[in-house]
Amino acid sequence: MSTLREQLQAIYDEHGKLTPLLVVDEARDKKHPLHARFEWADKVAGEKWREHQASELIRSVKVVYRSGDKQEEVRYFQSVRREDGCVYEPSDKIAQDPLLTQIVLRDMEREWRQLQSRYGHFREFVELVRGSVELVRGSGEEAA
């Protein structure tokens, strides 16, 4: 029996990208290992709900990186904007591809600016961010 990560990786390998719609389309086959993870009764859930379920499955896959006595768990698949929409790429592929890394970093900055715009006027938000930065610095890692 293969793991969720292996099943999603197989879809990625077959199509060269991973999207919720591709996952749903692959899982339609009753024999596919992911089929039972979806609600197929249209009276209960429609296509958009199944795509949402697929997104949650993709985001649930984690990988643990270890360095000495430290370990960090991160999402294995990261969302990357492309001309044809958002797709999920394996984290190790993003780390090895300067263009994908730049795309993800730009999205991080955009999302950070959105958070700052939405919550920056709250003193508590600023304190939360400062506390998080200090926590990261205190663990011996560089803060962004």
Steps between C-alpha positions, in 0.01 A plus 500: 500500500640838407494812715302813424823672406587224253152510347515877454857479370385246241234744376761777491744276311236400245381855427807711580294702747258447786167679536189418699308445175759243381478317833119488480511383137745221583301395808173466303598144412354281775816290496729798567641501855381859556140432392373426852636831631235697306128547526360396161126542564413823318205558732750521787794668329566659165812522288637810677477322835697204363766742372510653849543150646785438255670826602484395863649160415786660309575747781488227765810322371799592715868423487741521795842657451762415762820686571692374799259491793252737333214399278247701306176379344391679183241449231635275224299665222503880472263710293669675207336753271534426128349648188244219492406545869634380831658157519673312779870418467717285729698715745831343399436592134428861602820513706704385199338729242593871532197613296253300712673626814455860383134442421436354846697779668298763312179333615631494858570872479157571348328299772709669770402843365133398496522392865681821587237707320212314663633473857797741527294758687446255788768529767444130580583402143830690515579333833413160356736553207780627726457199729516262204814666364667486842405134533658420164814699584520333839500156338820586315336546161504818298180698491360605164 
